[in-house]
């Protein structure tokens, strides 16, 4: 059965993190849907990369996903944190015991604000760790705590994406994709 991942994007998401997640997950044969929380599909990432989402978030909220991922980028994370429909959908994902993940600023700015990191081990970009409360910050590139996966920054993007591949498709697929990437 094909695993499905939703990568949520907003104006100002981190370029490298977003593209890395899309690319690595698609190489692993995960069905990836990139959805915009904005009122348009065409977005500009933090460093100017233009990105066209596959769909609008509001149009895919009722769909089932094995994983929902929030890329970082402080501006993008702030936009995502302010999205009530996204908050509700990620909270449903967490409550169902399905995977949800975030990298960079998004764990602290979005997941923490939504109460999804309480009593969990997690990590995020050090620059926003002051926003944390009620969770256990771990200074590691990638942290898995049950169905919640977090990562620190762009330097951890490939490791983060490969961890998501392993959780969805297993160690063999992770190894195959890592080999293709030269890791």
C-alpha positions as CSV (number, residue, x, y, z in Angstrom):
1,X,0.0,0.0,0.0
2,X,1.3,3.4,-1.0
3,X,2.1,5.7,1.9
4,X,0.8,9.3,1.6
5,X,2.6,12.4,2.9
6,X,1.2,15.9,3.1
7,X,3.9,18.7,3.0
8,X,2.3,22.0,4.0
9,X,3.8,25.2,2.6
10,X,3.3,28.9,3.3
11,X,4.9,32.1,2.1
12,X,8.4,32.2,3.5
13,X,9.1,28.5,4.2
14,X,12.7,27.5,4.1
15,X,13.7,26.7,0.5
16,X,16.2,23.9,1.2
17,X,14.1,22.1,3.8
18,X,11.0,22.2,1.6
19,X,12.6,21.0,-1.6
20,X,14.6,18.3,0.2
21,X,11.5,16.9,1.9
22,X,9.6,16.8,-1.4
23,X,12.5,15.2,-3.3
24,X,13.6,12.6,-0.8
25,X,10.1,11.4,0.0
26,X,9.2,11.2,-3.7
27,X,12.4,9.2,-4.3
28,X,11.1,6.7,-1.7
29,X,7.9,6.1,-3.6
30,X,5.8,7.9,-1.0
31,X,2.9,9.7,-2.6
32,X,3.6,13.4,-1.7
33,X,1.0,16.1,-1.8
34,X,2.3,19.7,-1.4
35,X,-0.5,21.9,-0.1
36,X,-0.5,25.7,0.3
37,X,-2.2,27.4,3.3
38,X,-2.2,30.7,1.4
39,X,-4.9,31.8,-1.0
40,X,-2.8,30.8,-3.9
41,X,-0.6,27.8,-5.0
42,X,2.4,29.9,-6.1
43,X,4.6,30.9,-3.2
44,X,8.0,32.4,-2.6
45,X,10.3,30.7,-0.2
46,X,12.5,32.5,2.4
47,X,15.4,32.9,0.0
48,X,13.4,33.6,-3.2
49,X,12.8,30.2,-4.6
50,X,9.4,30.1,-6.3
51,X,7.3,27.0,-5.5
52,X,4.0,25.9,-6.9
53,X,2.0,23.7,-4.5
54,X,0.0,20.7,-5.8
55,X,-3.2,21.8,-4.0
56,X,-4.8,24.2,-1.6
57,X,-4.8,22.9,2.0
58,X,-8.5,23.6,2.4
59,X,-9.2,21.3,-0.5
60,X,-7.4,18.3,1.0
61,X,-8.2,18.6,4.7
62,X,-10.6,15.6,4.6
63,X,-8.0,13.3,3.0
64,X,-6.1,10.7,4.9
65,X,-2.3,11.0,5.2
66,X,0.2,8.7,6.9
67,X,2.4,11.8,7.6
68,X,2.0,15.5,7.8
69,X,5.2,17.6,7.6
70,X,5.8,21.3,8.3
71,X,9.0,22.8,6.8
72,X,10.7,25.5,8.7
73,X,11.6,29.1,7.9
74,X,10.5,31.6,10.6
75,X,8.0,33.5,8.4
76,X,6.5,30.3,7.0
77,X,6.3,28.8,10.5
78,X,4.5,31.9,11.7
79,X,2.0,31.7,8.8
80,X,1.4,28.0,9.5
81,X,1.0,28.6,13.3
82,X,-1.8,31.2,12.5
83,X,-3.7,28.7,10.3
84,X,-6.7,27.4,12.3
85,X,-7.5,24.7,9.7
86,X,-3.9,23.5,9.7
87,X,-3.8,23.4,13.4
88,X,-7.0,21.4,13.6
89,X,-5.8,18.9,11.0
90,X,-2.4,18.3,12.6
91,X,-4.1,17.9,16.0
92,X,-6.4,15.3,14.4
93,X,-3.3,13.6,13.0
94,X,-1.6,13.5,16.3
95,X,-4.7,12.3,18.2
96,X,-5.1,9.4,15.7
97,X,-1.6,8.3,16.4
98,X,-0.4,9.1,12.9
99,X,2.9,10.7,12.1
100,X,3.4,14.4,12.2
101,X,6.7,16.2,11.8
102,X,8.3,19.6,11.6
103,X,11.8,21.0,11.1
104,X,13.6,24.3,11.8
105,X,11.4,26.9,13.4
106,X,8.1,25.0,12.9
107,X,8.3,22.7,15.9
108,X,8.7,25.7,18.3
109,X,6.5,28.2,16.5
110,X,3.6,25.9,15.3
111,X,3.6,22.5,17.0
112,X,4.4,23.9,20.4
113,X,1.9,26.7,20.2
114,X,-0.8,24.0,19.3
115,X,0.1,21.9,22.3
116,X,1.5,19.0,20.3
117,X,4.9,18.9,22.0
118,X,3.7,18.6,25.6
119,X,5.8,16.0,27.6
120,X,7.6,15.1,24.4
121,X,11.3,14.9,23.5
122,X,11.8,17.3,20.5
123,X,14.3,19.5,18.8
124,X,14.1,22.7,16.7
125,X,16.3,25.5,15.4
126,X,18.2,26.9,18.4
127,X,17.2,30.5,17.5
128,X,13.6,29.8,18.4
129,X,14.0,27.4,21.3
130,X,13.1,30.2,23.7
131,X,9.5,29.7,22.5
132,X,9.3,26.3,24.0
133,X,7.4,25.2,27.1
134,X,6.2,21.9,28.5
135,X,8.5,19.8,26.3
136,X,12.0,18.3,26.6
137,X,14.4,20.0,24.1
138,X,17.1,17.6,22.9
139,X,20.1,19.2,21.1
140,X,20.2,16.6,18.3
141,X,19.7,17.0,14.5
142,X,16.6,14.7,14.5
143,X,14.4,13.5,17.3
144,X,11.7,10.9,17.1
145,X,9.2,10.6,20.0
146,X,6.4,8.3,19.2
147,X,4.5,9.7,16.2
148,X,6.1,13.1,16.5
149,X,9.3,13.7,14.5
150,X,11.3,17.0,14.8
151,X,14.5,18.3,13.3
152,X,16.8,21.3,13.9
153,X,17.7,23.1,10.7
154,X,18.6,22.9,7.0
155,X,21.8,20.9,7.7
156,X,19.6,18.2,9.2
157,X,17.1,18.2,6.3
158,X,18.4,15.0,4.5
159,X,18.7,13.1,7.8
160,X,15.2,14.2,8.7
161,X,13.7,13.2,5.4
162,X,15.5,9.8,5.5
163,X,14.1,9.3,9.0
164,X,10.6,9.9,7.6
165,X,11.3,7.5,4.8
166,X,12.3,4.8,7.3
167,X,9.2,5.4,9.4
168,X,6.9,5.1,6.4
169,X,8.7,2.6,4.1
170,X,11.3,0.8,6.3
171,X,15.0,0.6,6.7
172,X,15.6,-1.0,3.3
173,X,14.0,1.9,1.4
174,X,15.9,4.3,3.6
175,X,19.1,2.6,2.6
176,X,18.2,2.6,-1.1
177,X,17.4,6.3,-1.1
178,X,20.4,7.2,1.0
179,X,22.6,5.3,-1.5
180,X,21.0,7.3,-4.4
181,X,21.8,10.5,-2.5
182,X,25.3,9.5,-1.9
183,X,24.8,9.4,1.9
